[in-house]
């Protein structure tokens, strides 16, 4: 006798993390269910949403919300498990007696900016269908750096102000702060946003991680000191003996060396803030700024040229993109993959993390920049753009002269590179092997 499959869905996502600003979560979920790109693009805010109609499941997320899924086999029909973490999926499978089916590489990441449609019709499972819902118009801005800066920092300021308006007036706000271009712009947007909204800036702190031998603390002091804002700086001292990349691998569930390094520093910062402030909740950061303004050292990646960087839509945000040979189904690509390095440490210590630079409104401005005309394919010119655009924008929007320092990654500012390398190996295979060993 033929028995119809009975599909099952387990949604382990935390609905409290959705920050949909212009409609109810129910309406946003209905838009995802429609599968219509234009409807989904109208959802403003941060979200990871699943919707179902019979055997059809559709999922979508913003860039700042990891969303993974796993399709398990049962005699009575498929079971779709959705969560923000691999280990949450594994624990659910254990509860259902299905853990033998699990392997980290069998999990799938919903790529940011796409609606993913799955049909729960049993074995064999059909491939997902991907529909892009965010396609910013490229090269639509003039080459005037003042105009570009005004729009970019203006979009940043708008995003921060809207986020501040959603935070209760009795709760403080911290910014993960190095004094670099991105964290500096986010801090200033937060400070001036509070003033404009009539909020007390006494709620604000700039948290700087320091192991005692890194350059970030001095840079952060210099940055704020030049603007007369030094009272907002708070050093978060850390102990090198507490750095444990095995812990980082468990938290971020990834093995890319730069992400492991960054995640390790993120854990140290969040751990230090939590020890000092047991009830602190809101932590802003500047993640996404390098991706927006294409400020990564091309020479460190043999797969890249300046032409590939400036010609490909959101290359640093999405990697090579859905449907490409090098797109990872397990991890997605670019910042769509990498933001877990920031998201997971914040969640581990109970913070509500937020990066305004990852919002689609800000990304849309950055993608509208005419990078080819501005750089003429000159790499040093590309590297100089971020500081110049943000400096000019901050001057126009906030009326201050923002100090600009050279690019430095988070993990290279809290401690010296030599010390970092003594604690964290540079080889990816070391991390990959240890991560896979977590699941035997």
N, C-alpha and C positions, 0 to 999 in steps of 0.2 A: 504494500500500500504506500502511496506517495504521501509524505507529510510535508506541509509547507514550512519553510524555515521561519523561525521566530527570532527576529533580530533584537538586540539589546544594546542600549547606550548608557554609559556611565560617565557623567560630566563631573569631573573633580575640580574644575576651575572655580576659583573664589569669586563669586559675583560682586563682592564688596570692592574689588580692585578696579572694576569698570568705572571710568569717569566720562560718561557721555554727557555732553553739555547742552545739547540742543533738542533733546527728545528723551523719552523714557527708555529704559533698557529694553522693555518689551517691544517698543516700536523699532528700536535698532535691531533687535533679533529678527523681527518680521522682515526688515529690509535685507538682512543677510539671507533669510530663507527665500526671498524672491530671486536671489542670484543675479539681480540686475546691478550692473556696475555703477550706474549713475545713482541709484538709490543708496547703495552702500557708501559711495564717496561722500554722500551728504551727512554721514554720521560724524559728528565733530567730537573729538576727544580721544581718550585712551580706552581700548576695549579688546577683549578676546571673547568671541561669541560663537555659540553653536546653536543651530536651529534644525528642526527635523520635520519632514512631511512624509509619513509612511516609511518607505525604504530609502528615501533621499535625505542625505544629511549635508548641510552646508556649514562651513566654518570660515571665519575671517578674524583678523587681528590687526591692530596697529603695530608700528615698528617696535614699541617699547614693551610689548607683552608677549613673552614666549608662550607658544601653544603647540603641544605635542599630542599625537594620537597613536593608538596601537589597535590593530584589528585582530582579535583573538578568534580561534576556531572552537566551536562547541557543536556537539551532535545535533542540538536543536536549532542551531543557527549562529551567525556571527555576533560577536560582542565588540563594540567600539568603545574604547576607553580613552578619554581626553583629559589632559592635565597640563600644568605648566612645567612638570618635571618628569624625568624618566623614572626616578625612584618611586614616585607616587603611582605611576602606572604599574611598576613591578609589585608594589605592595598590594594593589588591587587584584592583580592576577594571582598572587599568593592566597588572598582571601577566598578566591573562587576556585582554587585548586588547579590553576592554569599556568603556574610560574614556569613550567618546563618549556613553554612556548617562547619565553622572553629572551631577547638579546638586545642590547642597546641599539645595534644597527638596524633592528626591525622596527624601532619607533620611527615616526615621521614628524617633521616640523611643518606646521602650516607656514608658508612663506608670507612675510609681511606684504601688505598691499594687494593681496589676491583673495578672492572667494574660492575655496576649495570644496568641490562637490564630490561626495562619495555615495555609491549605490550599495546598500547592504543586501546583496542578493546571494551571498554564499560563495562557495568555492567553484571555480576560481574567481578571485576578486578582480573586478575591472579597475583599470587605472583611474586615479582621480582626474577631475576636469578642473582646470585653473582659469579663472577669469580675473584679469587685472582691474582693480577699481581705483587706482591712483596713478595717473599719468600726467605729471606736470609738464607744462609747455616749456620747451627748452629754448634758450637763446632769444628770449623775447624782451629782455631789458636792454637799454642803451649801454654803451661802454663807459658812461660817466660814473666813476667810482663813488662820487658823493651821492648820487641818486641810488646806486646799488646799496651803499652802506645805510642810507636812510631807510630804505625798504626792508633790508635784512634785520637791522637792529630794531626797527619799528615793529616788525612781525614778532621778534623775540620779546619785546616789551609787552605787546598785547597778550601773548601767551602767558607770560609770567603774571601779569595783572589778573587775568582770568583765573589762574590757579590760586593766587592769593585770595581772591574773593570766595573761594570754596573752602578755605581753611578757617576754623573757628578762631575768633579774636584772642582767645586765651592760650593758643598754642604757638610755640616758637617755630622758627624756620632756620634750618642750617643749610649752608652751601659748602659742598666739598670743594676746597679752594686751594689752588696752587699759585695763583697770580699769573697764570697763562692767559692766552687770549680768550679761550672759551669759558673757563670758570670765572675769569674777570668780567666778561660780558654778562654772564648769568647773575653774578653777585650784584653788579651795578643795576641791572634790570630789576632785581628784587628790592634793592635799597630804594631806588627812585620810585618803583611801583608802590612800595609801602607808603612813601611820603605822599605820592599823588592820591592814593586812596584814603588818606587820613589815618593810616595805621602807625603804631609806634615802632620805629626802627629798633627799639630796645629788644624786640622779639627776635632780632636777626643775629646770626653768628657766621663767621667764615672759619670753617674747620680745616686746619692744615696738618696733614700727617707728617711726622718727623721721627727718624731713627737716630738723629744726632749728627749725621754726616752727609745728608742730602742737600741740594741747593734750593729746594722749594720753599723752605721756611723763610730764608733770607729774601727770596724773590717776593713772597707773599707780603712780608713786612714792607718791602720797598714799594710795591704796588699800592697798598692801602695808605702807607705813609705819605706818598706824593699827593694823594687825594684828601688827606686829612681824615681818613676813615680807619685809622689804625686801631681804634678801640674795639672794632668788630672782630679782630683776629683772635682766634683761640687755637693754640698749638695742641695737637693730640699726639703726645709722645708714645712711642711704641718700642717693643723689645724684640730684637731680631730672633731671640730664642723661641718666640711664639710663632714664627713663620713656619708653616707646614704645608707643603704643596700637596700632600696626600689629602689634607682637609679641603684644600681648594678644589681638587679634582672631584671630590664628593659633592661639593656645593655647586660648582658651575657646570658639572657634567660635560666637560669638554677638555680637550688636550692640546689645543694650539698654544705654543709657548708664550706668545705675547699676551694672550687672553689669560693664561694661567698666572703670569706675572702680575697683570693688572688686577685680576680677581684676588690674588693673595694680598695685594696692597689694599684693595677694597675691604676685605675682611678685617685687616688690621685697623683701618680707619673706623669702620662701623663698630668693631669690638671696643675700641678706645672711647668712642662717643657714648656707647651704651653703658660702659662702666661708670662714666662720669655723670650721665644723665639717664637714669633708668626709665623715664617716661617720655623721652624725646621721640617724636614720630616723623616729622617732615624733613626730608633731606633732598635738596636740589643738587644737580650736577651739570657739567658741561659736555657730557657725552653726546656725540653726533656732530660737533663743530668741525672736526677734521674731515669727516665724511662729506659734510655739506659743501665745504670750500676746497675739497680735494687736496688736503694738506697732509699727504703721507709720502715718505721717501720712496720714490719710484725705483731708485737704484737698489733697494733692498729686496725687491720682488722681481725675479727674472721673467715672470710671465707678463709684466706690465711695460708699456711704453706711455709716453705722454699722450700719444694719439688714442690709445685705448682708454685712457683715463678721461679725456675730455670729449670723446665721441660716444661713449656708452652711457645710457640713461642710468643714473643712480648706481654706478658701478660699485662704489664703496658702501652703499647702503644695502644692496641686494646681491653682491657678487656678480657672477656672469649671468645669472638670471634663470628663471624657470624654463625648462625645456632645453637647456644647454648641457653639453656633455659633463662639464665640471660642476654642475649644480648638485649639491648634496641633498638628497631626500631626507636624510637623518637630521641634518643640521641647518638646512637652508644655506644662505651665503651672506657675506659682508656683515654689516651691522645687524641685519636681520638675525644672523647667528650670534654675533659677538656681544650684543648688549646683555647677554646673560652674565657676562663678567661683572656688570654693575648691578643688574636686577637681583641676581641670586644672593650676593653678599648682603645687600640691603634687606631682603626678605628674611635672610637667616637671622638677622638681629632685630627684626621687628620694625624696620623703617618703611615709611611710605616714600619710595624713591620717585624722582621726577626729573626729567631733562626736557626743558622747553625747546632745545635745539633739535629734538627728534620729532617735533610736531610736523604734520603735513603742511601747515601754513608757512612755517619757516623753510622747510625743504623746498617748497614750491618757488620761493624767492631765489634760493641758491641755485636751483636747476635752471632758472630763467636767466642766469648770468651768461653772457656770451664769452665763454672761456676761451674759445678758439681765437676770437678777435682780440681778447685781452692779453693772451699769452703769445700768440703767433708760434705756438708749439715750443716755447722756451721754458725749460724746467725751472730755473731760478725765478723767473717771473711768476710762474704758477705758485711757487712756494711763498712768494712775498704777498700774494693777493689777500690771504685771510687776515693778516694783521692790518693791512691797509684798509680793507673794506670795513672791518669792525671798528678800527680807530676812527675813521671818518663818520661812521654811523653813530657811534657813541657820542661824538662831539655834537652832531646835529640833533640827536634825540634827547640826550641828557645834559648837554652843555658842558661837558668836562673833557679834559685831555687824558685819555686812558693810556697808561704806560703799556708798551708793547715789548715783550721779551721773546727770545728765540724759542722755537718749538722744542718741547721736551715731553716725553711720555710720562704718565703718572708714576709708573714704577721706577722710572729713572730720576725722579725728583725727590722722592722720600728718603732714598738712601743712595750711596754711590753705586755705580755699575759693578765695581769689583765686589762689593759686599753682596749685592743682589745675586751675582753669578755664583758666589760661594754657597748660597742657600737654595738657588733655583737653577737647575740645569737648563741648557739652551736647546737640548735635543728633543724634538717632538716624540720620538719613539719611546723615550723614557716615560713620558706622561701617558701616552697612548696605552702602553703595556700595563701600567699601574691602574689606569682607569678601567680597562677591560677586566682586570683581576677582581674588581669590586663585585662583579657578577659571576665570578668563578669561571 
